[in-house]
Amino acid sequence: MDPQPITAPPARSHGLTYWAWRLDRWMQRRFGTPYRIVLSVGLVASISASWEALAKSIHSTTNIAVTIATVLFQTALLINQLAQMHQRRRARVRRKALRRTP
């Protein structure tokens, strides 16, 4: 389990994002590993879909401006998803290290 307490996010977070964050933290604490597994599987599927969408965008030549905008968007989305995967892996390593310490 995550040893950090649930605290309020920085002041710049408001409304829907704040409550989504709280719900996510609650679900992580309540469901633990199964919840994280579902999120990881979903993230991998989303990364795979982003790769496919990026490849389709590159090969589409109907409108060059739309193609460029789509490629830029899909690339940014893919970078963000890969960063999320990295964060999830780091969190997993931290959790394992905490379990091993007496």
C-alpha positions in Angstrom: 0.0 0.0 0.0 1.0 3.6 -0.5 2.4 4.9 2.8 1.6 8.6 2.0 -1.6 10.0 3.5 -4.3 11.5 1.3 -3.8 15.2 1.4 -5.2 18.1 -0.6 -3.5 18.7 -4.0 -1.9 22.0 -4.8 -4.2 25.0 -4.9 -4.2 25.2 -8.7 -6.2 21.9 -8.9 -9.9 22.5 -8.8 -13.2 20.9 -9.4 -13.4 17.7 -11.4 -9.6 17.1 -11.4 -9.5 17.4 -7.6 -12.3 14.9 -7.1 -10.9 12.5 -9.7 -7.6 12.6 -7.9 -9.3 11.9 -4.5 -11.3 9.0 -6.1 -8.1 7.6 -7.6 -6.3 7.7 -4.3 -9.2 6.1 -2.5 -9.4 3.3 -5.1 -5.7 2.7 -4.8 -6.0 2.3 -1.1 -9.2 0.3 -1.2 -8.4 -2.1 -4.0 -4.6 -2.0 -4.1 -2.8 -4.3 -6.5 -5.9 -5.3 -8.6 -6.7 -1.7 -9.3 -3.1 -0.9 -10.3 -3.1 -4.0 -12.6 -6.2 -2.8 -14.3 -4.7 0.7 -14.7 -1.5 -0.8 -16.1 -3.3 -3.0 -18.6 -5.4 0.0 -19.7 -2.3 2.2 -20.1 -0.5 -0.5 -22.2 -3.6 -0.8 -24.4 -3.9 3.0 -24.7 -0.2 3.2 -25.7 -0.7 0.5 -28.3 -3.7 2.4 -29.7 -1.7 5.6 -29.7 1.1 3.9 -31.7 -1.5 2.7 -34.2 -3.2 6.1 -34.5 0.2 7.8 -35.0 1.2 5.3 -37.8 -2.2 5.9 -39.5 -1.8 9.7 -39.2 1.7 9.6 -40.7 0.4 7.6 -43.7 -2.7 9.7 -44.2 -2.1 12.3 -46.9 -5.6 13.7 -47.4 -5.0 17.0 -45.7 -1.4 17.9 -44.8 -2.3 20.4 -42.1 -4.7 17.9 -40.4 -2.0 15.2 -40.7 0.7 17.4 -39.0 -1.7 18.4 -36.2 -2.7 14.8 -35.6 0.8 13.6 -35.6 1.8 16.3 -33.1 -1.1 15.5 -30.9 -0.6 11.7 -31.0 3.1 12.2 -30.3 2.5 14.3 -27.3 -0.2 11.9 -26.0 2.2 9.0 -26.5 5.0 10.8 -24.6 2.6 11.5 -21.8 1.5 7.8 -21.6 5.0 6.5 -21.6 5.8 9.0 -18.8 2.8 7.6 -16.8 4.2 4.1 -17.4 7.6 5.2 -16.0 5.9 6.7 -13.0 3.9 3.5 -12.3 7.1 1.4 -12.5 9.0 3.7 -10.1 6.0 3.5 -7.7 6.0 -0.3 -7.9 9.8 -0.4 -7.1 9.3 1.9 -4.1 6.4 -0.2 -2.8 8.5 -3.4 -3.1 11.4 -1.7 -1.4 9.2 -0.6 1.5 7.9 -4.1 1.9 11.4 -5.5 2.2 12.6 -3.1 4.9 12.0 -4.3 8.4 
